Amino acid sequence: MIRTTVLGGVVWMAAVAVAASPQSTRTVWDGVYTEEQAKRGEALYQQRCVHCHGTDLAGAVDGAASLTGATFYGNWNGVTLDLMLDRVRTTMPVDNPASLSRQQMADLLAFVFSANKFPPGKTELPRQAEMLTLIQFKATK
C-alpha cells in the first residue's frame, strides 16, 4: 500500500512538473514569420536600411554589418529574438535610432530571415518581447 501511494505521488509530481514547465523554445527554423510579413519588411528595408546595408544585405556604407552569412550567424547564434529585436530597434537606423516601431522591426526581421532562407510559417513574427523570448536564432538546424 505504501509503495503504491509513493509511486502514485511520484507520477503526480512528474505530471505537475511537466504542466508547469515553460513553453519550449522555438527557433528561426520553425517558420516564425509569414511571407506577407517579410514583404512588408522588404519594403521598409528599401526605405530605411538599403543605403547602409546594401541591396544584397552584405553591408555597404561606413562599416554597416552584413545581414547574411557567417558573420551575421555568428553574431546572433543562440540569442533570443526579444534581445535581437530590442538591440536592433535601439541602435538602428544609425541616423535615427529607435525611430521604428516594434511592429516595423518584427517585419524587418522577417525580411532578414527570409533573405537568409529561414522558412516562413503561418503566423507572423510577434512584436511582443514576452513572445519573442520563446524564439531563438539558430544558425543551423
C-alpha positions as CSV (number, residue, x, y, z in Angstrom):
1,M,0.0,0.0,0.0
2,I,2.8,2.5,0.9
3,R,4.7,1.6,-2.3
4,T,1.5,2.3,-4.4
5,T,0.9,5.6,-2.6
6,V,4.6,6.7,-3.1
7,L,4.6,5.6,-6.8
8,G,1.3,7.5,-7.3
9,G,2.8,10.6,-5.7
10,V,5.9,10.5,-7.9
11,V,3.7,10.1,-11.0
12,W,1.5,13.1,-9.9
13,M,4.6,15.2,-9.1
14,A,6.1,14.5,-12.6
15,A,2.8,15.4,-14.3
16,V,2.7,18.7,-12.4
17,A,6.3,19.5,-13.3
18,V,5.6,18.9,-17.0
19,A,2.5,21.0,-16.9
20,A,4.3,23.8,-15.1
21,S,7.4,23.8,-17.3
22,P,7.8,26.9,-19.6
23,Q,6.9,26.5,-23.2
24,S,9.6,25.0,-25.3
25,T,11.8,27.4,-27.2
26,R,11.3,27.5,-31.0
27,T,14.0,28.6,-33.4
28,V,14.0,30.6,-36.7
29,W,13.9,27.2,-38.4
30,D,10.3,26.6,-37.2
31,G,8.6,29.1,-39.5
32,V,8.3,32.0,-37.2
33,Y,7.2,34.7,-39.7
34,T,4.9,34.9,-42.8
35,E,5.8,35.6,-46.4
36,E,3.4,38.7,-46.3
37,Q,5.3,40.0,-43.2
38,A,8.6,39.5,-45.0
39,K,7.3,41.5,-48.0
40,R,6.3,44.4,-45.6
41,G,9.8,44.2,-44.1
42,E,11.4,44.3,-47.5
43,A,9.5,47.5,-48.5
44,L,10.7,49.0,-45.2
45,Y,14.2,47.8,-45.7
46,Q,14.3,49.5,-49.1
47,Q,13.2,52.8,-47.5
48,R,15.3,52.8,-44.3
49,C,18.1,50.3,-44.5
50,V,19.4,49.7,-48.0
51,H,21.6,52.8,-48.1
52,C,23.8,51.3,-45.5
53,H,23.3,47.5,-45.7
54,G,23.0,47.4,-49.5
55,T,20.6,45.7,-51.8
56,D,22.2,42.3,-51.1
57,L,22.2,42.8,-47.3
58,A,26.0,42.4,-47.3
59,G,26.7,45.8,-45.7
60,A,27.9,48.7,-47.7
61,V,28.5,52.1,-46.0
62,D,30.6,53.1,-43.1
63,G,31.2,49.5,-41.8
64,A,27.5,48.6,-41.8
65,A,27.2,44.9,-40.8
66,S,26.2,42.2,-43.2
67,L,22.8,40.8,-42.5
68,T,23.6,37.5,-44.1
69,G,26.2,34.8,-43.9
70,A,28.7,33.5,-41.4
71,T,29.4,36.8,-39.5
72,F,25.7,37.5,-39.2
73,Y,25.0,34.0,-38.0
74,G,27.9,34.1,-35.5
75,N,26.8,37.4,-34.1
76,W,23.3,36.2,-33.3
77,N,23.6,32.5,-32.9
78,G,21.8,31.4,-29.7
79,V,20.2,34.8,-29.0
80,T,16.5,35.0,-28.3
81,L,14.6,37.2,-30.7
82,D,13.4,39.6,-28.0
83,L,17.1,40.6,-27.4
84,M,17.7,40.7,-31.2
85,L,14.7,43.0,-31.9
86,D,15.4,45.3,-29.0
87,R,19.1,45.7,-29.8
88,V,18.4,46.4,-33.5
89,R,15.5,48.7,-32.6
90,T,17.5,50.9,-30.2
91,T,20.5,51.2,-32.5
92,M,19.0,51.4,-36.0
93,P,18.7,53.1,-38.3
94,V,22.1,54.6,-37.3
95,D,20.9,58.1,-38.4
96,N,17.8,58.0,-36.3
97,P,17.9,55.2,-33.7
98,A,14.8,53.9,-32.1
99,S,12.6,55.6,-34.7
100,L,10.9,52.4,-35.9
101,S,8.1,50.7,-34.0
102,R,8.3,47.2,-32.6
103,Q,6.0,46.0,-35.4
104,Q,8.2,47.6,-38.1
105,M,11.2,45.8,-36.5
106,A,9.4,42.5,-36.5
107,D,8.6,43.0,-40.2
108,L,12.3,43.9,-40.9
109,L,13.5,40.8,-39.1
110,A,11.0,38.7,-41.1
111,F,12.6,40.0,-44.3
112,V,16.1,39.3,-43.0
113,F,15.1,35.8,-42.0
114,S,13.6,35.3,-45.5
115,A,16.7,36.6,-47.2
116,N,18.7,34.1,-45.1
117,K,16.5,31.3,-46.3
118,F,14.8,30.5,-43.0
119,P,11.4,29.0,-43.8
120,P,8.2,31.1,-43.5
121,G,5.3,29.9,-41.5
122,K,1.6,30.6,-41.0
123,T,1.9,33.0,-38.1
124,E,3.6,36.4,-38.1
125,L,6.7,37.1,-36.0
126,P,5.3,38.8,-32.9
127,R,6.4,42.2,-31.7
128,Q,5.8,41.5,-28.0
129,A,9.0,40.8,-26.1
130,E,7.4,38.1,-23.9
131,M,6.5,36.1,-27.0
132,L,9.9,36.7,-28.7
133,T,11.8,35.3,-25.7
134,L,10.4,31.9,-26.7
135,I,12.1,32.0,-30.2
136,Q,15.9,31.6,-30.6
137,F,18.1,32.5,-33.5
138,K,20.0,29.3,-34.5
139,A,22.4,29.4,-37.4
140,T,21.9,25.8,-38.2
141,K,19.1,23.2,-37.5
